[in-house]
């Protein structure tokens, strides 16, 4: 049981949208409120993830509060990286407790399609690790995951076929998810024949940059008790940063072993008394297929992790889509649907605990969040 | 509740005020010097990248002259890369000094990347390598004139400044 729970959740389909970020966000907030069955008057706080500089509307939370006529007692915006949604949930829960608020809304939206790919490389990904020493050489998320993937290949810990099989599995999952971007199946041969982008990573191992929006309603215990089978408790959160950069200060440091993820996971297991096999469904932040192997290893799973838990039934970033600011909402939404037993053809049996693993850098920061059914039960067999 | 008998290590109000006054004066002098450096950096490199920072100013001036260095701390002798305003080991500010290096080390990992900034498209794909120098620091750069099929993990390389896309750039070559 918990004194605060997620009572509503909504995401818009991953797509290319022409409407601005604030409109996408407001649609998601209203849909999440409807999902929670909550009145506007009970939403007394609003936390937004700061939109990208390319968004037309700035000071977005204040704008949205006015447009949705939300009179709130708490309002804030949080930078999306590192792991903005995770921080927003923790902050929101603290605010509900401190001020005894019935509920708050948390939202995020993005139109990645508004930023051409060239600008995306020049102005965003080139400036993430070190804007002068790494970015100008082409060091961005694809490249650093490629360096890590090459490490796996050279150590004999994985093959290119393994990477391709992850893409195929994620695509098959996405076909069952109505909010996923990709709608057609792919084969291992097609993945391995797709264009090389940063060896050994190929096009069909990479997430599409999509547009989207998501929102959740975080509510007080008495609201959650109205429908305890649909409320989701935030069971635990553990955060770690490894004190290093994507390109390490130290010679010999692995790109693929993610010490912050290990530290956060270990902390989460200690906090909860749970272990990897107690989690029925995991939605890790994996924008490139090879990264899944590294993240699952760092979370404490074996190399055959798909036999131990269900990984990214939503299709993950690679097949579901990656609208960078609200992506965390899509991962969380899948956990919410799974723990409620509302995931349809994707439903995992006897789901009780779900986990997300979020990151910044090359998992230099990692946030592990564990969610549980509010009623302490499990979904049907 | 127990009372500590140890003397306080915190400065007194008078000491704090004196330190603040000294820091304001030092900051004014430092900023005047850094403003001049920023102007020189822009004259050399334009608006960037590389972007100006006081810590890496001397490094990029040396690159412009054809020389590659790593950094070391004049207070604790810790070696690091890239240059930083505060030593990551001992946290002393403004102790970053350039240290000569043979630039030799090994390829830790590599990727042939087509996903590059716009300026680099004419030479794409690039062979991006993480090089672990013998001094124990890591440098991210390009391995030149090497087909993907010939690069090996652990490959010995040497880093030196060359002209790439009409600009001095530190790059690696096999040795």
HADDOCK unambig.tbl for C-alpha pairs under 7 A between the chains (distance, minus, plus):
assign (segid A and resid 118 and name CA) (segid B and resid 117 and name CA) 6.88 0.50 0.50
assign (segid A and resid 118 and name CA) (segid B and resid 118 and name CA) 6.09 0.50 0.50
assign (segid A and resid 121 and name CA) (segid B and resid 116 and name CA) 6.81 0.50 0.50
assign (segid A and resid 121 and name CA) (segid B and resid 117 and name CA) 5.40 0.50 0.50
assign (segid A and resid 122 and name CA) (segid B and resid 117 and name CA) 5.11 0.50 0.50
assign (segid A and resid 122 and name CA) (segid B and resid 118 and name CA) 6.59 0.50 0.50
assign (segid A and resid 132 and name CA) (segid B and resid 49 and name CA) 5.49 0.50 0.50
assign (segid A and resid 132 and name CA) (segid B and resid 50 and name CA) 4.41 0.50 0.50
assign (segid A and resid 132 and name CA) (segid B and resid 51 and name CA) 5.70 0.50 0.50
assign (segid A and resid 134 and name CA) (segid B and resid 140 and name CA) 6.23 0.50 0.50
assign (segid A and resid 136 and name CA) (segid B and resid 49 and name CA) 6.79 0.50 0.50
assign (segid A and resid 136 and name CA) (segid B and resid 117 and name CA) 6.74 0.50 0.50
assign (segid A and resid 137 and name CA) (segid B and resid 141 and name CA) 6.24 0.50 0.50
assign (segid A and resid 138 and name CA) (segid B and resid 115 and name CA) 6.75 0.50 0.50
assign (segid A and resid 138 and name CA) (segid B and resid 116 and name CA) 4.47 0.50 0.50
assign (segid A and resid 138 and name CA) (segid B and resid 117 and name CA) 5.84 0.50 0.50
assign (segid A and resid 143 and name CA) (segid B and resid 111 and name CA) 6.95 0.50 0.50
assign (segid A and resid 143 and name CA) (segid B and resid 113 and name CA) 6.74 0.50 0.50
assign (segid A and resid 146 and name CA) (segid B and resid 111 and name CA) 6.04 0.50 0.50
assign (segid A and resid 147 and name CA) (segid B and resid 109 and name CA) 5.49 0.50 0.50
assign (segid A and resid 147 and name CA) (segid B and resid 110 and name CA) 5.45 0.50 0.50
assign (segid A and resid 147 and name CA) (segid B and resid 111 and name CA) 5.83 0.50 0.50
assign (segid A and resid 150 and name CA) (segid B and resid 109 and name CA) 6.55 0.50 0.50
assign (segid A and resid 150 and name CA) (segid B and resid 110 and name CA) 6.80 0.50 0.50
assign (segid A and resid 151 and name CA) (segid B and resid 109 and name CA) 6.27 0.50 0.50
assign (segid A and resid 197 and name CA) (segid B and resid 113 and name CA) 5.91 0.50 0.50
assign (segid A and resid 197 and name CA) (segid B and resid 114 and name CA) 5.23 0.50 0.50
assign (segid A and resid 197 and name CA) (segid B and resid 115 and name CA) 6.19 0.50 0.50
assign (segid A and resid 198 and name CA) (segid B and resid 111 and name CA) 5.84 0.50 0.50
assign (segid A and resid 198 and name CA) (segid B and resid 112 and name CA) 5.34 0.50 0.50
assign (segid A and resid 198 and name CA) (segid B and resid 113 and name CA) 3.99 0.50 0.50
assign (segid A and resid 198 and name CA) (segid B and resid 114 and name CA) 5.96 0.50 0.50
assign (segid A and resid 198 and name CA) (segid B and resid 115 and name CA) 6.73 0.50 0.50
assign (segid A and resid 199 and name CA) (segid B and resid 111 and name CA) 5.13 0.50 0.50
assign (segid A and resid 199 and name CA) (segid B and resid 112 and name CA) 5.25 0.50 0.50
assign (segid A and resid 199 and name CA) (segid B and resid 113 and name CA) 6.47 0.50 0.50
assign (segid A and resid 248 and name CA) (segid B and resid 138 and name CA) 6.56 0.50 0.50
assign (segid A and resid 249 and name CA) (segid B and resid 80 and name CA) 6.60 0.50 0.50
assign (segid A and resid 249 and name CA) (segid B and resid 81 and name CA) 6.54 0.50 0.50
assign (segid A and resid 249 and name CA) (segid B and resid 137 and name CA) 6.07 0.50 0.50
assign (segid A and resid 249 and name CA) (segid B and resid 138 and name CA) 6.09 0.50 0.50
assign (segid A and resid 250 and name CA) (segid B and resid 136 and name CA) 6.29 0.50 0.50
assign (segid A and resid 250 and name CA) (segid B and resid 137 and name CA) 5.19 0.50 0.50
assign (segid A and resid 250 and name CA) (segid B and resid 138 and name CA) 5.95 0.50 0.50
assign (segid A and resid 251 and name CA) (segid B and resid 132 and name CA) 4.87 0.50 0.50
assign (segid A and resid 251 and name CA) (segid B and resid 136 and name CA) 5.00 0.50 0.50
assign (segid A and resid 251 and name CA) (segid B and resid 137 and name CA) 4.97 0.50 0.50
assign (segid A and resid 251 and name CA) (segid B and resid 138 and name CA) 5.05 0.50 0.50
assign (segid A and resid 252 and name CA) (segid B and resid 132 and name CA) 6.89 0.50 0.50
